[in-house]
Amino acid sequence: MKRILRTIFTLIILVAIVLVPIWIFQMANVSASSANSASTTGIESPLSSLFLELYGRLQSKSMDEPASSEAKNIYFTITSGETGVEVANRLENAGLVHDGNQFRLLLRLGGTSTGLQAGEYILSPTLRPSEIINILQHGRARQITVTIPEGWRLEQIAEAFAGAGLGNAEDYLHVFRMGDFPYSFLKSRSEGAPLEGFLFPDTYKLDAQSTPQEVTTKMLDTFQLKVIPSNLENAPQKLTPYQILILASIVEREAAMAAERPIIASVYLNRLAAGMKLDADPTVQYALGYQKNDASWWKHPLLLKDLDINSTYNTYRHIGLPPTPICNPGIASIQAVLHPAQSDYLYFVANDVSGDGSHAFARTLEEHQANIQKYQHHN
């Protein structure tokens, strides 16, 4: 008789092991659905709460599986005041989690139902729900990467950030021209000068909600980090730090080959020392501004009549440096001005024959004229 009772008891336990999880799963789904609607009023029954907790504890491992093995980026935004239930449902609709109810249970078990941060994110269905929760909880907002090449002027930089979805170009130009920033190196500027020359060219990773003021601050921080250690006070011909940037901006626009930067810098320094005009084409291009026909800020080729433009930036008409930098130079061009080649060159001309961006250098006007005949294409 005892043996029969033990057998019956064993069967009951086996049936319970199989059926109870199924029953809990069904009840939890019902409770989760009820809780979704109850959450809008803040009311949830003790029984529903018990089932949710029990089911969540039993299934927490299986609930933390990625929604897919396909790696792809999906933009996801949480707005201010959005509830955990709403976020969970939208995650499911976006294919980022298997089940919104299960995701909400994970939120509840982790005590983060109300700890999700508003913002824009890049998520992937290959992430585990717990990883998604961690991202959304700690506000790792979506970032936008923007690369600013050496030699761009303010307008090009403003267009680049605006084109990447970070505000509009007009706001950037206002900050670039009128913004007030507490950096000591900016004090060397001419009065009323824009930030031309100080917006360091680099690749920037920025929060999608960054403002023009914040973006500009990051560029100036980068300038301080990468340029200031170069010791702009130790310049040839006693140039001021601002004058170094002005000359470096011209070198940046002239040099196509890295090895020629120090030589081109030496030519301009030699001309400054001799009291000669710089005769730098990029300064004329800067003065001419935007060219609608070419959709470019840098007119090419320049015509002879262009060299007569009435502008303080026209170094064919005015001796010395232009009043401000004409672009934002990289560190190589700045270093070229700080450490120019030792030469007595006074002239250079583009080598159209080689077509590789190199130049032919000359010490005298006669040599220069000969180089023009030799290396320039003539129609």
C-alpha positions, 0 to 999 in steps of 0.5 A, spaced: 500 500 500 505 504 501 508 503 495 502 504 491 501 511 495 509 513 493 508 511 486 501 516 486 505 521 489 511 521 484 506 521 478 503 528 481 509 531 482 511 529 475 505 532 472 506 538 476 513 539 474 510 539 466 503 543 467 505 548 472 510 552 468 505 552 462 499 554 467 504 560 469 506 562 462 499 562 460 497 566 466 503 571 466 501 572 459 494 574 461 497 578 467 502 582 462 496 584 458 492 586 464 498 590 467 499 593 460 492 596 461 493 597 468 499 601 468 496 607 465 492 607 471 497 605 476 493 599 478 495 592 478 492 586 482 497 582 487 495 576 483 498 579 477 504 582 480 505 575 483 505 571 476 509 576 473 514 576 478 514 568 478 514 567 471 520 573 470 524 569 475 523 562 471 524 565 464 529 570 465 534 567 461 530 565 455 527 572 455 534 575 454 535 572 447 537 577 441 531 578 437 535 576 430 542 574 428 542 579 423 547 585 424 544 592 422 543 599 425 536 601 427 535 608 429 530 608 436 528 614 439 525 615 446 521 621 448 520 625 454 515 622 459 514 615 455 513 609 459 516 603 459 510 599 456 510 604 450 518 603 449 517 595 450 511 595 445 515 599 440 522 595 441 518 589 439 514 593 433 521 595 430 524 588 431 529 589 436 526 584 441 522 578 441 516 580 445 515 587 448 511 584 454 517 579 456 522 586 455 517 589 460 518 584 465 526 584 464 525 592 466 521 590 472 526 585 474 531 590 474 528 595 477 529 600 471 521 600 468 522 608 469 529 609 468 530 609 461 533 616 458 530 620 453 534 621 447 536 618 440 539 611 439 542 606 434 540 599 436 541 592 433 537 586 433 543 582 435 543 585 442 540 582 448 534 585 451 539 586 457 544 590 453 538 594 450 536 596 457 543 598 459 544 602 453 537 606 454 538 606 461 544 610 461 543 614 456 548 612 450 545 617 445 545 616 438 552 619 435 553 622 428 560 622 425 562 628 421 569 629 418 571 636 416 577 636 411 583 640 412 582 647 408 575 648 409 572 655 410 567 656 415 561 656 410 563 649 408 564 646 415 557 649 417 554 646 411 557 639 413 554 639 420 547 641 417 547 636 412 549 631 417 542 633 421 546 637 426 542 643 426 542 648 420 548 652 417 545 659 419 546 657 426 553 655 425 555 661 421 552 665 427 556 661 432 562 661 428 562 669 427 559 671 433 560 666 438 564 668 445 568 662 447 573 662 453 579 660 450 586 664 451 588 662 444 582 666 441 585 673 444 590 673 438 585 674 433 583 681 430 577 685 433 571 682 430 574 676 427 570 670 426 573 663 428 576 661 421 583 658 422 581 655 429 575 650 427 580 644 427 579 639 421 578 632 424 573 626 425 568 628 430 563 623 433 557 628 436 551 626 440 545 627 435 542 632 439 548 637 439 547 644 438 552 649 434 555 651 440 556 645 443 559 642 436 564 649 436 566 648 443 568 641 441 572 643 435 576 648 439 577 643 444 581 639 439 584 645 437 587 646 444 589 639 444 592 638 438 595 645 436 597 649 442 602 644 444 606 646 438 608 652 441 605 657 436 609 663 440 616 660 437 615 662 430 619 665 424 620 672 423 616 673 430 610 672 427 604 672 432 600 665 433 594 668 429 599 670 423 602 663 423 594 660 422 593 665 417 600 663 413 598 656 415 591 657 412 594 659 405 599 653 405 594 649 406 590 651 400 596 651 396 600 644 398 597 638 394 603 634 396 605 633 404 613 634 402 612 641 399 608 644 405 615 646 408 618 649 402 611 653 400 611 656 407 619 658 406 617 661 399 611 666 403 616 667 409 621 669 404 617 674 400 614 677 407 621 678 409 623 681 402 617 686 403 614 683 396 606 681 395 605 674 397 601 673 390 597 667 393 591 665 389 587 662 394 587 668 398 583 671 391 579 665 391 577 666 398 575 673 396 571 671 390 567 667 395 561 662 392 561 660 385 554 658 383 556 655 376 561 651 379 557 650 386 564 651 389 567 656 394 574 655 391 574 658 384 578 654 379 581 656 374 582 663 376 582 668 370 587 674 370 581 679 371 580 675 378 586 678 380 584 685 380 578 684 385 578 689 390 579 686 397 583 686 403 584 678 402 587 679 395 595 678 396 596 680 389 594 687 390 596 688 398 603 687 401 603 682 407 598 677 410 590 677 409 586 680 415 584 673 417 585 665 415 582 663 409 581 656 411 582 652 417 588 648 416 591 642 419 597 640 424 601 639 418 601 646 415 601 649 421 608 645 423 610 647 416 610 654 418 613 653 424 619 649 421 619 651 414 624 649 409 631 653 409 631 655 402 631 662 398 626 660 393 621 666 392 616 663 386 613 657 385 608 654 379 604 648 379 607 643 375 601 641 370 606 636 366 606 632 372 599 632 374 601 630 381 599 637 384 607 638 385 610 645 384 616 648 380 620 653 385 625 658 383 629 663 386 629 669 381 623 672 376 627 669 370 627 662 373 620 663 374 618 665 367 622 659 365 618 654 369 611 657 367 613 656 360 616 649 361 610 646 366 604 650 365 599 648 359 598 654 354 592 654 350 
